[in-house]
Amino acid sequence: MNSLIAILGLAFLVLVHEAGHFYTARAVGMRPRKFYIGFPPAVAKFRRKGIEYGIGAIPLGGYVKIPGMHRPAPSEVDAHFGRALQEAPQLVGPCDRLKRLLEHGEFDTAGDALEALGHATDAADLSASAKKGVARGLTEISDALGRDAYWRQRTWKKVAVIGAGPGTNLVFAIVMFALLLVLGPGRATTTVDSVNGRTAAGQPTPAAQAGLRPGDKILTIDAKPVGPSEMFQTISESEGRPLRVVVKRGGRDVALAPVRPFKDTDGVYRLGFRPAFEDVAFGTAVWESFRLTGAITKEIGSVLGRLVRGSGREEISSPIGIVRGSSSALDRGFETYLWVLGLISLSLALLNLLPLLPLDGGHIAFSLIEGIRGRSVGREVYERVSV
């Protein structure tokens, strides 16, 4: 059951991402052709105001079809009408005319040539597979020639539509963090709420051995003042080396015996205590959410930077790894799972902003390049640089 919930959570984040593209495209006059929950083929679908809405047979995330992502090229005519040309040589003339117009950038006239080609294919005796290719070709090229085609739009519209996907994931993460801070137990402090007596392996916890007590306020670790985040970070990054902890107890500073963190079942080093939490006002929660998002973004950014330089691949999870991590989080409670879901949403946003095709960041980079040069880049260029 945990794995199913984890899969649904990941699918929901992908759907949120696609919804960002969809609603922004509609808002700027770039009418999407399809919006699916899940991926095609369709289990159920209906059409409204020229948009096909459906439920896909592959129940993962969502799918949005934005018209004319690339400037139409002559090669698309060959790709879609190749079988029809073999079966009906009389289509060579209409196809060649359309290809010449596309090659010379006469896109308005190409629309008339495409319509004439459609009439010619209707009159031809074609097999089912050839008709399928023709139908797809007429639709794809017609969408690419339309005034609402993506490649024809102003740069700010293209950037807005593509950026809305990761942007929606980013907003979701911020809102999720803020709600968890307000509705959850609150914000962690450096005050000890309780001390665990034993580890999962049955050994005394380092906190218990060092004499840490409920009510102690941790002041420094290894002579460095710590707040809640620094406290946990220092402990988790210790890799088990002894730490010198000073606490405030009964109005005076008390230095504990050197304490060596243990490696918990999830691989994280801990001392074995639970911090006290304090209530967080809504305004403070929103600010803390932005601050937390910034800190996490910095850390994820460093991981992605190492990935671009050819290292750090072990720090990136596949969808299967994400599901396993989410499932493990559910074992610790639904609240922990929601924190992990927010982190995954933020990670998806940042990963998609990398300036590499076919990621959203790659499309944004090409849109900016096209805006500077004043001319769209051909489909073949996109295909050559895609990774």
ZANU-923818 format. One record per residue (C-alpha): y negated, x, z; residue in three letters; residue number from 1. Coordinates in steps of 0.05 Angstrom, whole numbers. Each point is the difference from the previous one (the first is absolute). Example, Ala and Ser with C-alpha at 12.3 -4.5 7.8 and 13.67 -1.06 7.14 Angstrom:
// ZANU-923818
PT       yy       xx       zz   type   seq
PT       90      246      156    ALA     1
PT      -69       27      -13    SER     2
***
This chain:
// ZANU-923818
PT       yy       xx       zz   type   seq
PT        0        0        0    MET     1
PT      -48       57       17    ASN     2
PT       10       30      -69    SER     3
PT      -15      -67      -33    LEU     4
PT      -65       -8       39    ILE     5
PT      -19       72      -18    ALA     6
PT       13      -13      -74    ILE     7
PT      -41      -64        3    LEU     8
PT      -56       38       35    GLY     9
PT       -3       52      -55    LEU    10
PT        4      -54      -53    ALA    11
PT      -58      -36       33    PHE    12
PT      -43       63       -2    LEU    13
PT       14        8      -75    VAL    14
PT      -18      -73      -10    LEU    15
PT      -66       10       38    VAL    16
PT      -14       60      -45    HIS    17
PT       12      -40      -64    GLU    18
PT      -40      -59       26    ALA    19
PT      -59       47        7    GLY    20
PT        5       16      -74    HIS    21
PT       10      -72      -19    PHE    22
PT      -58      -33       37    TYR    23
PT      -49       56      -17    THR    24
PT       18       -4      -74    ALA    25
PT      -14      -75        2    ARG    26
PT      -65       11       36    ALA    27
PT      -28       47      -53    VAL    28
PT       23      -42      -59    GLY    29
PT       62       40      -18    MET    30
PT       50      -58        0    ARG    31
PT       71       24       18    PRO    32
PT       56      -29      -42    ARG    33
PT       54       -1       54    LYS    34
PT        5        1       76    PHE    35
PT       70        2       30    TYR    36
PT       28        2       70    ILE    37
PT       56       49      -11    GLY    38
PT       14       31      -68    PHE    39
PT       22      -34      -65    PRO    40
PT       43      -30      -28    PRO    41
PT      -26      -65       27    ALA    42
PT       41      -47       44    VAL    43
PT      -55      -52       -3    ALA    44
PT      -68        0      -33    LYS    45
PT      -58      -43      -21    PHE    46
PT      -65       10      -39    ARG    47
PT      -70      -18       25    ARG    48
PT      -66       16      -35    LYS    49
PT       34       50      -46    GLY    50
PT       35       38       56    ILE    51
PT       75        0       10    GLU    52
PT       20       -4       73    TYR    53
PT       72       12       19    GLY    54
PT       53       22       49    ILE    55
PT       38       61      -24    GLY    56
PT       75       11        5    ALA    57
PT      -12       68       33    ILE    58
PT      -28      -20       68    PRO    59
PT      -42       63       13    LEU    60
PT      -76       -1        2    GLY    61
PT      -38      -30      -58    GLY    62
PT      -19        9      -72    TYR    63
PT      -67       -9      -36    VAL    64
PT      -10        5      -75    LYS    65
PT      -71       18      -17    ILE    66
PT      -15       -6      -75    PRO    67
PT      -13       61      -44    GLY    68
PT        8       57       49    MET    69
PT       -4       48      -60    HIS    70
PT      -37        0      -66    ARG    71
PT       49      -27      -53    PRO    72
PT       29       53      -45    ALA    73
PT       36       -2      -67    PRO    74
PT       64       25       34    SER    75
PT        5      -66       37    GLU    76
PT        7      -37      -67    VAL    77
PT       59       45      -17    ASP    78
PT       31       -9       69    ALA    79
PT       -3      -76        0    HIS    80
PT       10      -17      -74    PHE    81
PT       49       55      -20    GLY    82
PT       61      -45        0    ARG    83
PT      -38      -55      -37    ALA    84
PT      -22       50      -54    LEU    85
PT       72       20      -12    GLN    86
PT       21      -73       -9    GLU    87
PT      -61      -23      -38    ALA    88
PT      -33       54      -45    PRO    89
PT      -55      -49      -20    GLN    90
PT      -30       12       69    LEU    91
PT      -17       73      -17    VAL    92
PT      -67      -18      -31    GLY    93
PT      -27      -42       58    PRO    94
PT       26       52       50    CYS    95
PT      -32       58      -37    ASP    96
PT      -67      -37       -3    ARG    97
PT        2      -13       75    LEU    98
PT       17       73       13    LYS    99
PT      -58       26      -43    ARG   100
PT      -49      -45       37    LEU   101
PT       25       23       68    LEU   102
PT       -3       73      -21    GLU   103
PT      -72       -7      -23    HIS   104
PT      -21      -39       62    GLY   105
PT      -17      -64      -38    GLU   106
PT       27      -43       57    PHE   107
PT      -37      -65      -16    ASP   108
PT       27        0      -71    THR   109
PT       68       20       27    ALA   110
PT        4      -67       36    GLY   111
PT       -1      -36      -68    ASP   112
PT       52       48      -28    ALA   113
PT       44      -13       60    LEU   114
PT       -5      -75      -11    GLU   115
PT       18        9      -73    ALA   116
PT       60       42       21    LEU   117
PT       22      -55       47    GLY   118
PT       -1      -51      -57    HIS   119
PT       40       48      -44    ALA   120
PT       54        9       54    THR   121
PT        5      -75        8    ASP   122
PT       18       -6      -73    ALA   123
PT       50       57        3    ALA   124
PT       75       -8       13    ASP   125
PT       10       42       62    LEU   126
PT       56       10       50    SER   127
PT       -9      -20       73    ALA   128
PT      -11       71       23    SER   129
PT      -53       12      -54    ALA   130
PT      -35      -65       19    LYS   131
PT       -1       22       73    LYS   132
PT      -33       66      -19    GLY   133
PT      -50      -35      -44    VAL   134
PT      -19      -50       54    ALA   135
PT      -10       56       50    ARG   136
PT      -41       40      -49    GLY   137
PT      -45      -58      -18    LEU   138
PT      -13      -14       73    THR   139
PT      -11       72       22    GLU   140
PT      -46       19      -58    ILE   141
PT      -38      -66        5    SER   142
PT      -12       12       74    ASP   143
PT      -24       71      -15    ALA   144
PT      -48      -25      -53    LEU   145
PT      -29      -55       45    GLY   146
PT      -70        5       29    ARG   147
PT       29       -1       70    ASP   148
PT       47       59      -13    ALA   149
PT       -3       53       54    TYR   150
PT      -17       58      -46    TRP   151
PT      -61      -37      -28    ARG   152
PT      -32      -10       68    GLN   153
PT      -58       38       32    ARG   154
PT       20       58       44    THR   155
PT      -18      -33       66    TRP   156
PT       44      -60      -16    LYS   157
PT       60       43      -16    LYS   158
PT       -9       42       62    VAL   159
PT       -9      -63       43    ALA   160
PT       63      -33      -27    VAL   161
PT       44       61        8    ILE   162
PT      -31       22       66    GLY   163
PT       11      -70       29    ALA   164
PT       75       13        7    GLY   165
PT       -4       59       48    PRO   166
PT      -64      -29       29    GLY   167
PT       37      -62       21    THR   168
PT       54       42       33    ASN   169
PT      -54       39       37    LEU   170
PT      -34      -64       25    VAL   171
PT       67      -28       21    PHE   172
PT       14       63       42    ALA   173
PT      -69       -3       33    ILE   174
PT        7      -74       17    VAL   175
PT       71       10       25    MET   176
PT      -21       57       46    PHE   177
PT      -59      -40       27    ALA   178
PT       43      -62       14    LEU   179
PT       53       42       35    LEU   180
PT      -53       32       44    LEU   181
PT      -28      -68       19    VAL   182
PT       64      -40        6    LEU   183
PT       46       56       24    GLY   184
PT        2       34       67    PRO   185
PT      -67       33      -15    GLY   186
PT      -22       72       -7    ARG   187
PT       40       56       31    ALA   188
PT      -32       42       55    THR   189
PT       18       66       33    THR   190
PT       19      -36       64    THR   191
PT       75       -4       15    VAL   192
PT       27      -70        6    ASP   193
PT       73       16       14    SER   194
PT       47       60       -2    VAL   195
PT       69       -5      -32    ASN   196
PT       54       27       46    GLY   197
PT       49       22      -53    ARG   198
PT        4       14      -74    THR   199
PT       46      -38      -48    ALA   200
PT       51       56       12    ALA   201
PT       -1      -13       74    GLY   202
PT      -39       63       20    GLN   203
PT      -61       -2       46    PRO   204
PT      -63       -5      -41    THR   205
PT      -49       59        1    PRO   206
PT      -54      -46       29    ALA   207
PT       45      -18       59    ALA   208
PT       20       73       11    GLN   209
PT      -73       22        0    ALA   210
PT      -19      -52       51    GLY   211
PT      -45      -43      -44    LEU   212
PT      -16      -66       35    ARG   213
PT      -26      -69      -20    PRO   214
PT      -76        0        7    GLY   215
PT       -7       74      -18    ASP   216
PT      -55       12      -52    LYS   217
PT       17       57      -47    ILE   218
PT      -61       45       -6    LEU   219
PT       23       62      -38    THR   220
PT       61       27      -35    ILE   221
PT        3       76       -6    ASP   222
PT      -72        3       27    ALA   223
PT      -27      -45      -55    LYS   224
PT      -32      -67       17    PRO   225
PT       37      -57      -35    VAL   226
PT      -13      -72      -18    GLY   227
PT       57      -49      -14    PRO   228
PT       12       22      -72    SER   229
PT       -6       74       15    GLU   230
PT       47       -9       59    MET   231
PT       56      -29      -42    PHE   232
PT      -13       48      -58    GLN   233
PT        4       61       44    THR   234
PT       65      -23       32    ILE   235
PT       33      -20      -66    SER   236
PT      -21       65      -35    GLU   237
PT       24       44       58    SER   238
PT       71        6      -31    GLU   239
PT       27        4       71    GLY   240
PT      -41       60       25    ARG   241
PT      -24       -5       74    PRO   242
PT      -67      -34       11    LEU   243
PT      -47        7       59    ARG   244
PT      -27      -68       20    VAL   245
PT      -57      -14       49    VAL   246
PT      -10      -71       26    VAL   247
PT      -51      -37       43    LYS   248
PT       36      -28       61    ARG   249
PT      -33      -31       60    GLY   250
PT      -68       28      -19    GLY   251
PT       23       72       -9    ARG   252
PT       28       43      -56    ASP   253
PT       74       16        5    VAL   254
PT       35       51      -44    ALA   255
PT       72      -19      -14    LEU   256
PT       56       49      -10    ALA   257
PT        9       22      -72    PRO   258
PT       36      -56      -37    VAL   259
PT       42        5      -63    ARG   260
PT       -1      -62      -45    PRO   261
PT       68      -27      -22    PHE   262
PT       19      -21      -71    LYS   263
PT       11      -75        0    ASP   264
PT       50      -37      -44    THR   265
PT      -53      -11      -54    ASP   266
PT      -14       75       -4    GLY   267
PT      -67       -5       36    VAL   268
PT      -14       45       61    TYR   269
PT      -19      -39       63    ARG   270
PT      -10       10       75    LEU   271
PT       29      -67       20    GLY   272
PT      -58      -43       25    PHE   273
PT      -37      -62      -23    ARG   274
PT      -76        0       -2    PRO   275
PT      -42      -56       28    ALA   276
PT      -38      -42      -50    PHE   277
PT      -69      -32        3    GLU   278
PT      -25      -62      -35    ASP   279
PT      -40       10      -63    VAL   280
PT      -59      -45      -22    ALA   281
PT        1      -23      -72    PHE   282
PT      -59       42      -21    GLY   283
PT       30       61       32    THR   284
PT       67      -15      -32    ALA   285
PT      -32       -1      -69    VAL   286
PT      -35       66       12    TRP   287
PT       64       31       29    GLU   288
PT       38      -26      -60    SER   289
PT      -48       35      -48    PHE   290
PT        3       64       42    ARG   291
PT       76       -3        2    LEU   292
PT        4      -12      -75    THR   293
PT      -45       60      -12    GLY   294
PT       44       45       44    ALA   295
PT       64      -24      -33    ILE   296
PT      -31        7      -69    THR   297
PT      -18       72       14    LYS   298
PT       72       15       21    GLU   299
PT       31      -37      -59    ILE   300
PT      -51       34      -46    GLY   301
PT       24       69       23    SER   302
PT       72      -21      -15    VAL   303
PT      -18      -24      -69    LEU   304
PT      -40       64      -12    GLY   305
PT       61       41       16    ARG   306
PT       41      -45      -47    LEU   307
PT      -48       13      -58    VAL   308
PT        6       75       14    ARG   309
PT       76       -6       -6    GLY   310
PT       20       -3       73    SER   311
PT        7      -54       53    GLY   312
PT       49      -42      -39    ARG   313
PT       43       -8       62    GLU   314
PT      -58      -36       32    GLU   315
PT       -1      -56      -53    ILE   316
PT       49      -57        9    SER   317
PT       34      -38      -56    SER   318
PT        1      -76        4    PRO   319
PT       69        6       33    ILE   320
PT      -30       48       51    GLY   321
PT      -57      -47       13    ILE   322
PT       48      -58       12    VAL   323
PT       41       42       48    ARG   324
PT      -62       21       38    GLY   325
PT      -25      -72        4    SER   326
PT       68      -23       23    SER   327
PT        1       52       55    SER   328
PT      -70      -23       21    ALA   329
PT       27      -71        7    LEU   330
PT       51       26       50    ASP   331
PT      -59       19       45    ARG   332
PT      -33      -69       -6    GLY   333
PT      -38      -42      -50    PHE   334
PT      -67       29       21    GLU   335
PT       23       70      -17    THR   336
PT       24      -25      -67    TYR   337
PT      -69      -29      -15    LEU   338
PT      -32       67       17    TRP   339
PT       48       33      -49    VAL   340
PT      -15      -53      -52    LEU   341
PT      -74       16        6    GLY   342
PT       15       74       -8    LEU   343
PT       42      -13      -62    ILE   344
PT      -55      -42      -30    SER   345
PT      -50       56       11    LEU   346
PT       48       50      -29    SER   347
PT       10      -43      -62    LEU   348
PT      -75       -4      -10    ALA   349
PT      -10       75        5    LEU   350
PT       61       18      -43    LEU   351
PT      -23      -48      -55    ASN   352
PT      -69       33       -1    LEU   353
PT       28       67      -22    LEU   354
PT      -31       15      -69    PRO   355
PT       67       -1      -35    LEU   356
PT       26      -49      -51    LEU   357
PT       31      -51        6    PRO   358
PT      -31       -6       70    LEU   359
PT      -63      -40       10    ASP   360
PT      -39       64       13    GLY   361
PT       20       25      -69    GLY   362
PT      -26      -63      -33    HIS   363
PT      -65        5       40    ILE   364
PT       -8       73      -22    ALA   365
PT       11      -18      -73    PHE   366
PT      -49      -59        5    SER   367
PT      -53       48       26    LEU   368
PT       15       49      -56    ILE   369
PT       -4      -56      -52    GLU   370
PT      -67      -22       30    GLY   371
PT      -28       70       -6    ILE   372
PT       24       11      -71    ARG   373
PT      -19      -70      -22    GLY   374
PT       67      -14      -33    ARG   375
PT       68      -22       24    SER   376
PT       60       46        0    VAL   377
PT       58      -19      -44    GLY   378
PT       67      -24       27    ARG   379
PT       35       63      -24    GLU   380
PT      -45       43       45    VAL   381
PT       18      -42       61    TYR   382
PT       74        7      -16    GLU   383
PT       -4       76       -9    ARG   384
PT      -33       12       67    VAL   385
PT       41      -50       41    SER   386
PT       44       33       51    VAL   387
***
